[in-house]
C-alpha cells in the first residue's frame, strides 16, 4: 500500500485515523519548503516523531530536563555518533542514564508536541514509508485519537497567545516595575533566568528543550503577570538609555595621579636648581655636618627631625600666602618643623635649639618642599 498526497486534500488527523484503523507500522513523512517532519507508528499507535528532522528535539528535551548527568550524556552522544541504528533517547535508556518513569513522561510530551507542530502546517505533502524503524523507540506508544485531541486543544490555546510571544524572533526583557509582587513556580523561574534582553524566544526554546508550545505558553503567562515584556519601553535597555541621556551632561575629571604628575614635572627642574642655590648659603656647623653625614650612613629615621632655617630668602610669588613662613616687612628668622604626621608648620627660630644631630638630607628635602608650595 502506497500512501502519499497533499495536505490540501487530506488533513493530518484524517491521515492518522486511516493509519490507526489499518494498524500500520512505519514513518509518516511530511515536507514543505525548508522543513521535513515525521511521525512514527507501530501497529497503528504513535511511538515517536520529530517536527524538524534536522534537529534532535527529543534529545534536547532529555538534555534540558536535568535528569541526565553530563558524563552520561557525553557517553551517549559518542555512541550515537558512531552508530546509525540507535537514537539518543534509546542510548540513554539502554545505559540506565535516566529513570524509566521520567523517560516515559518526557517521550509522551515530545510526541504530543510533534503532532501539534505538524498540525499547524497549512500546506505541504505527505508520504508513508511502510516498516520504517524509529531509532528512538523506547517502548512508549500513544493512541492516535488521544494525541490528536491534545493537539487540537493546544491549537485552541495557541490562538489566545499574545502575537509577540508567539513569534520565535521576539526578544523578551524583564519588567523593572511589575504591577504585582512576583510569585513564581520553579519552572517559571527557570524560564525567567534565561531572559537577558538579547535571547530570542527561539533561543530559549532550544535551551530548555521542552518544546515550543510549553515554553511559549509559560512565557505568555509571565507576560500576563507583568514580569516580562515583549517591548523595550520598560526594560533594562530603556533604563540604560535614560541614564545615558543624563550622562551626556557630565564631564570627565582627570585622575588625581595625572594632575600630581604634571605638577611634579613642571616644578622638578626649578626645584633642583633652587635647592642647590639655597643650601649653598646656609651656615652649617662643622660638628653638625659631621653628625648629619653619620646619620645618613647609618640609615637613621627621618620622620621626626627638626630643622632650623636662619634667614631664608623667599620668592616674591610667595610673599602673601596665608600663613606664610616669613614677611619682608618682618624678616624675623623662622624655623620650619616637620611633625611625625608630615605636617609642615612655621615657628620662630629662637624657639628651637640647634641640634648637632640635624639630618642634612632631611633639611634638603624640607627646603625643596617649602619652595614647591
N, C-alpha and C positions, 0 to 999 in steps of 0.2 A: 504494500500500500504506500503510495506516494502522496504526501500531504504538503501542499505549498499554495501560496496565493498572496493576495494583497490585503493589508489591514483595512483598506477602504471597503472591501467586500465582506470581510469576516471580522467580527470583533474578537478580541483576545479571550474574553470569558467564554464565547461560543466555541472557540478552538479548544480551550481547556476542557470544556464539557465533553466534547467529542473524544478527546484522548482519554479522558477518565472513564467514559462509558465503555470504550473498547479496550481498556486496561493496557494501554501501550507503554512500552519501555523505550526510552531514547531521549534525544535532546531536541527541544523546540527552539529553533534559531530565529531571531528577529533582527532585521537590518534596516537601517535608514542612513541617510547621508551623515558620515562621520561617526556612526555608532553601530555596535554589534552586541546584542544581548542573547541570553539563552536561559531556558528553564528545563531542568532535567526531571524526568518522570520514571517511576518504576512500578509496573503493574497498575498504571493509572493514578498513582499517588506522586505528589511533588516531593522530590528528595533534595533539591538544591537549585542553584541558579546564579546568574550574575547579570546585572543590567548593563555592564560595561566589561567586556571580556579583556580589555587592555589593562584592567586593574584587578587586584586580588581583594575584592570587597570583604569577603568572609575572613581572610587572613588579617586584614586591617582591623576588623571588628574584634577578633581574638587578641591581637596585639594591644589594642587600646582598652581592653576590658580590665586589665590589671590582674588577671588570673594566671598569667603565664610569666615565668621568670625570664630575664634577659638571656641567660645561658641556655635554657630550654628552647627559646625562640631561635637563637643563633644556630643550634644544632639542627632544628627542624628545617630552617631555611637552607642550610648546607645540604641536607638530604634531598629536599625538593629540587634544588639546583642541579643535582647530579642524576635525578630520576625523572622520567616522563610520565609515569603511570600513577603518581601519587600527588595529592594536593597538600597544602599547608595544614589544613584542619585535620586531615587523616594522619599526617605525620605527628602532630601534637597529640592526637588521641592515642595512636599506637605507642607513643613514648610515655603515656600516662602523665603528660605535662599539664593537663587540665582536668578538673573534676567533671565526671560524666554529666551530672545534673546541670552544671554551668554551661557545658558544651551544648547540651540539648536546647537550653533556653536561648543561647546566642544563635544557634543554627535556625531555630524557628523564627526568631526576629528577622534574621537575614532573608529567609525565604519570602516572608510577607513583604519586606522592603523591596525585594527584587520584582515581585509581581506588581506592586504598587507603582514602581518606577516605569515598568513596561506598559502598564495600562494608561499612562499619561501620554503615550505616543499617539499622535493623531494620524500618522502616515507611516508607511514602510511596507516591507514584505516579510513573509514568514516561510519557514521550511522545517519539516520534522524529519530528523535523521534517526531511523529505527536502530535500536540497540546501542546507541552511543553511550559510552560509560561516563559516569560522573566521578572524576578523580577525587572529589571531596565528599564522597558518600560516607557518612559516619553512622549510618543506620537510622537517621531521623527522617520520617515521612509525614506529610500532612495531606488531609483531604483537600481536593481541588475546591470544592464548594466553600469550605471553611476559609481557605486562603483568599478566594475571590471576594467573599463577604467582608473580610477585614480590610482588604484593599479598597473596596468601594466606600467603606466607612471613612477611610483615610482621605479619599478624594473629596468627600463632603467637608471634612475638617480643613483640608487644604484650601478650599475656596474662601474660607474666612480669615486666612492668614494675611497679615499686612504685606502689601506688594514689595515693600523694601526688604523685608525679612525673607520673602520667598525667592528673591533674586540671589543667586550664588555669588554674584560680583559685589554685593553690598559690603561695605566696611562698617563695622559697628564700633561704637565708642561708649565708654562708661558715663553715666549721668553723675555730675558733680553734686547736684542738689535734687535727689529723688523726692517724689511727692510724699512717700510714706517711709517709715522706718524699715530698712531691709530685713526680710525674713526669708531664708533660702534653705532648700533641701540640698543634700550632698551633691546630687547630680547637677543641680543648677549652679552650685558654687564651682564645680569642675569646669563648666562652660564659661562662667564669668572670669575665671582665672586665665582663659585663653584670649580674652578680648583686650587688645592693646592699641586700638586705633589704627592698626596697619593691616591686620589679617582680614581677609575676606571670609564670608560665610563658607565658601568652598574650602578654604584652608582649614577652618575649624572642623568641618565635616571630615576632612581627611585625617586630621589629628585624632579626633575622637574615634573614628571608625564605626560609629553607632548607626550610621545610615542617615540619609538626607532628611527623611521625614521626622525621625525622633529628635534630631538636633534642631531643625528649624522650628518645630512646634515648641520646644523648650525655650529657644531664643525669643520666639514670639511672646511667650508668657512673661519673659523678663522685660520685654519692651512694654507690655501691658502694665506691668508693675512700675514702670518708670525708672528701672535700674539701668537700662541700656537704651541707646538711641541709634537711629539709622541716619542721623544727620549730625553735623559738627557744631550746631548752634550753641550747645551747652556742654560740649566735650572738652577734653584736655587741650586739643588744638585751638579751640576758641579762647580758652583761658590764656594760653601762651600768646596768642595774637594780641589780646588786650594788654598783657604785660609788656610785649614788645613795643606797643604804641607809647606807653609811659616811658619805657627805656630810651626811646628816641630823643627825649628831652634831657637825658642825663649826660654828663660829661665825664670823661675818664680823668683820673688823677694819677700823676706819675708816682711810681713807688717811692717810698721814703729813702730806700737804699740808693736809688738813682740820683735823687737830689743831693744826698750826702756825698756821693762820689763826685758829682760836678763841683760842689763847693771845695772839697779837698783838692781836686785837680786844679782849680783856679788859684788857690792860696799856696800850693806846695812850693812853687818857685820863689815867691816873695818871702814866704816864711823862713825858708832855709837861709836866704841872704840876710834877713833881719836878725836871725839868731846869732850868726857869726859876728855881725856888727855890734849888737847889743852886749854880748858876753865879753867881747874883747876889752870893753871899757870898765868892766866890773872888777873892783879890787877884791882879790881872794887871798886871805892869809895863807902863808906857806903851810902852816900846820893843818889848816882846813883842807887845802888842796891835797895834801898827803893822805888825810883821813878819807876824803872822798874817793881817791883812787883805790884805797884799800877796800872801801865798801863795794866799789864796782867789781873788783876782782873776786870778792867773796860771794857775789850774787845776793846782797842783802835786800830786804823787803823795802820797796819804795812807797808803800801805800800810805804811811802816816808821817812823812817827812815835812819839815817846815823850812822855808827858805826866806831870807831877808834880801830885799832889793833896796839899795840906798837911794840913788837919785836916778831912776829910770825915766828917760825922756819918752813922751807919748806923742804918737802921730796925731795931727790935727783932726783927722776924721773921727777920733775917739774922745775929743775934749768934753763933749756934752752928754755922754752916755749916762743914763740914770744909774746912780750908784757907782760912778767911775772910780778908778783907782786913785787918780790924782788930778788936781786942777792947776792950771798955770798961775792962777791968782794966789793959790796957797800951795807952793811947791814943797810941802812937807813930805819927807821921805815916808814911803809906805812899805809895808811888808805884805807879801801875798802868801796866804796859808792854805794848804790843801788838807782837808779833813779826811778821815778814813772812808767816808761815803763819797768822796770825789767832788765835794762842793768847794768852789773857789770863793774866798772872801778877802777883803782888804782891811788891814789893821795898821795902826801907827808902828813905825819901825822900832820905836823905843820900847814897845810893849813886849818885844821878844828878844831874849838874849841871843847873842851869836853862839851858834853851836858848832864846835870844831868838827863835828861828825856829819855836817851837812853833805848830802849826796849831790855830787856835781851833775850827774846825769839827770836826776830829778829836777834840778834847777834849770837845766837847759830845756827840758820838756815843758816846765812851767812857764817859762818865758815865751815859748812858741805858742802855748795855749792862750796866754793873755793877748798876744799880738793877733792871734786868729780871731778873737772876739771883736 
